[in-house]
């Protein structure tokens, strides 16, 4: 049975002290909450990963990295490997975020390599994808999303999908204040689940969690998360405030 997930991507925000303070508040607010089928994940910057992971150990909060390099080691100045993430207690990594694709030139081929490296090192992957506004207006959004998923993930064996979380991000709705309507989100999520079922089988499709990422906030989360194929959110701005983030967790 697939999980409901609220994952907070802190992006390039919060120094070490602010990161420790934020995760401490989130942990405290979740302490008496029965999560049952819900997972709560936070993704701080690299400099805060170890400290946040240490604070979250044994709590209801899981910690993810925002990125990683596909190579095991080598002359890749400024990069971080999967083994390095594991060494500081991280078990999840976000790959393919639209900002990585747009600003750092990450292609589908590069992301497929990163997915392979993560899975080889027993890391769970939150795999991001989504269309830009031009794709949506020209009605190419379904083909764009299908291509990103196929190129990044469809080389995997069905068993590997136990370690995959999907995150649909309509790029035009990230940090813009615009949000896909709950109906638009459901339409795309249902499409995503269908192409996974067509490639593998219905069981794989039914078990994979598909998150929505795009200006989710306490005022709209309940309606979005209530849709049949929306299993939670990959949260940006609202994840930087503990009260707002917990409100999202409470939206299920």
C-alpha positions in Angstrom: 0.0 0.0 0.0 1.4 3.3 -1.0 2.2 6.0 1.6 1.0 9.6 1.9 4.1 11.8 2.0 4.8 15.4 2.8 8.4 16.3 1.8 9.8 19.7 2.5 12.5 20.9 0.1 14.3 23.7 1.9 16.3 24.5 -1.3 19.1 27.1 -0.7 17.7 28.4 2.5 18.6 28.2 6.2 22.1 28.2 7.6 23.1 25.4 10.0 21.6 27.1 13.1 18.3 27.8 11.3 18.2 24.3 9.9 18.6 22.7 13.4 16.0 25.0 14.8 13.5 24.3 12.1 13.8 20.5 12.3 13.7 20.6 16.1 10.3 22.5 15.8 8.9 20.0 13.3 10.0 17.0 15.4 8.4 18.5 18.5 5.1 19.2 16.7 5.0 15.6 15.4 5.9 14.0 18.7 2.4 13.2 19.8 0.9 12.9 16.3 -0.1 9.4 15.0 1.2 9.4 11.4 0.1 5.8 10.6 0.3 5.8 6.7 2.0 9.2 6.4 5.7 9.9 6.0 7.3 13.3 6.8 10.6 14.2 5.0 12.8 17.3 5.0 15.6 18.1 2.6 18.1 20.6 4.0 21.2 21.9 2.2 24.4 19.8 2.1 26.1 21.8 4.9 23.2 21.0 7.3 22.5 17.4 6.3 24.5 15.6 9.0 23.3 17.7 11.9 19.7 17.5 10.8 20.0 13.8 10.2 21.4 13.4 13.7 18.6 15.4 15.2 15.9 13.4 13.3 17.3 10.0 14.1 14.7 8.0 16.0 11.9 10.5 15.3 9.0 10.7 12.9 11.0 12.9 10.5 13.1 11.5 7.7 15.9 13.4 6.0 16.7 13.6 2.2 19.5 15.3 0.2 18.5 17.7 -2.5 20.9 16.3 -5.1 23.9 14.0 -5.6 26.5 13.2 -8.3 26.3 10.0 -10.3 29.9 9.0 -10.0 31.2 7.0 -7.0 34.2 9.4 -6.5 36.7 11.3 -8.5 37.7 14.8 -9.7 34.3 16.4 -9.5 34.9 19.5 -7.5 32.0 20.6 -5.4 30.0 17.4 -5.9 28.6 14.9 -3.4 28.3 11.1 -4.0 25.7 8.6 -2.9 28.2 7.0 -0.5 28.9 10.3 1.1 25.2 10.8 1.7 24.9 7.4 3.3 27.9 8.1 5.5 26.0 11.0 7.2 22.8 9.0 7.8 20.9 10.1 4.7 18.7 7.4 3.0 16.7 9.5 0.5 17.7 11.8 -2.3 15.7 14.3 -4.5 16.7 14.0 -8.2 15.5 15.9 -11.3 14.1 18.9 -9.6 13.1 21.5 -12.2 15.7 23.9 -10.9 18.4 21.4 -11.4 17.2 20.7 -14.9 16.9 24.4 -15.8 19.8 26.1 -14.0 22.4 23.2 -14.0 21.6 21.5 -17.3 20.7 18.1 -15.9 19.4 16.0 -18.8 17.2 12.9 -18.7 20.4 10.9 -19.5 22.3 12.3 -16.5 19.3 11.8 -14.3 19.0 8.1 -15.3 22.7 7.7 -14.3 22.0 9.4 -10.9 19.0 7.2 -10.3 21.1 4.1 -11.0 23.8 5.3 -8.6 21.3 6.1 -5.9 19.6 2.7 -6.1 22.9 0.9 -6.2 23.7 2.5 -2.9 20.3 1.7 -1.4 19.0 5.2 -1.4 15.4 6.0 -2.0 14.7 8.4 -4.8 12.2 11.3 -5.0 12.2 11.7 -8.8 10.9 15.1 -10.1 9.5 16.0 -13.5 7.0 18.4 -15.0 6.2 20.8 -17.8 6.8 24.5 -18.3 4.0 26.9 -19.1 4.7 26.8 -22.9 4.2 23.0 -22.8 0.9 23.4 -21.0 -0.4 26.1 -23.3 0.6 24.1 -26.4 -1.0 20.9 -24.8 2.3 19.1 -24.8 2.3 18.6 -21.1 1.3 14.9 -21.2 4.0 14.0 -23.7 6.7 16.0 -21.9 5.9 14.3 -18.6 5.8 10.9 -20.2 9.2 11.5 -21.9 10.9 12.6 -18.7 9.6 9.6 -16.8 10.4 7.1 -19.5 13.9 8.4 -20.1 14.7 8.7 -16.4 13.1 5.6 -14.9 11.7 3.1 -17.4 15.0 1.3 -17.8 14.6 0.0 -14.2 13.3 -3.4 -13.2 9.9 -3.5 -11.6 11.4 -4.4 -8.2 13.4 -1.1 -8.2 10.2 0.8 -8.0 9.9 0.0 -4.3 12.6 2.7 -3.9 11.0 5.3 -6.1 8.7 8.2 -5.2 7.4 10.4 -8.0 7.0 14.1 -7.8 5.1 16.0 -10.5 6.0 19.6 -10.7 4.2 21.9 -13.1 7.1 24.3 -13.4 4.8 27.2 -14.1 3.4 26.7 -10.6 6.6 26.6 -8.6 7.2 29.7 -6.5 4.9 31.7 -8.7 1.8 31.7 -6.5 0.1 29.8 -9.4 -1.2 26.4 -8.6 -2.6 23.7 -10.8 -6.2 23.1 -9.9 -7.0 20.0 -7.9 -8.6 18.6 -11.1 -5.5 19.4 -13.2 -3.3 17.7 -10.6 -5.5 14.6 -10.4 -5.7 14.4 -14.2 -1.9 14.4 -14.5 -1.4 12.0 -11.6 -3.9 9.6 -13.0 -2.0 9.8 -16.4 1.3 9.1 -14.6 -0.1 6.1 -12.8 -1.5 4.7 -16.1 1.8 4.9 -18.0 3.6 3.2 -15.1 1.0 0.5 -15.2 1.3 0.1 -18.9 5.1 -0.2 -18.7 5.2 -2.5 -15.7 1.9 -3.7 -14.1 -1.0 -2.3 -12.0 0.6 -3.4 -8.8 3.7 -1.3 -9.3 1.5 1.7 -10.4 -0.8 1.3 -7.4 2.1 1.1 -4.9 4.1 4.1 -6.1 3.5 7.4 -4.3 3.0 10.4 -6.6 3.5 13.8 -5.0 2.4 17.2 -6.3 4.8 20.1 -6.2 3.8 23.6 -7.0 2.9 26.3 -4.5 1.1 24.0 -2.1 0.2 25.8 1.1 -2.2 25.2 4.1 -5.1 26.9 2.3 -5.1 24.6 -0.7 -3.4 21.4 0.5 -6.5 19.6 1.8 -8.3 19.9 -1.6 -5.3 18.8 -3.6 -4.3 15.9 -1.3 -7.9 14.6 -1.3 -7.6 13.6 -5.0 -7.4 9.9 -5.6 -4.0 9.8 -7.2 -2.3 12.6 -5.3 -0.4 11.1 -2.4 1.0 14.3 -0.9 3.3 17.1 -1.8 6.9 18.1 -2.4 6.8 21.4 -0.6 9.0 24.5 -1.1 8.2 27.8 0.6 5.6 26.4 3.1 8.2 23.9 4.4 10.3 26.8 5.8 7.8 27.5 8.5 7.2 24.7 11.0 3.5 25.6 11.6 2.7 25.8 7.9 4.5 22.5 7.3 2.7 20.7 10.0 -0.6 22.1 8.7 0.2 20.3 5.4 0.8 17.1 7.3 -2.6 17.6 9.0 -4.3 18.0 5.6 -4.7 14.3 5.0 
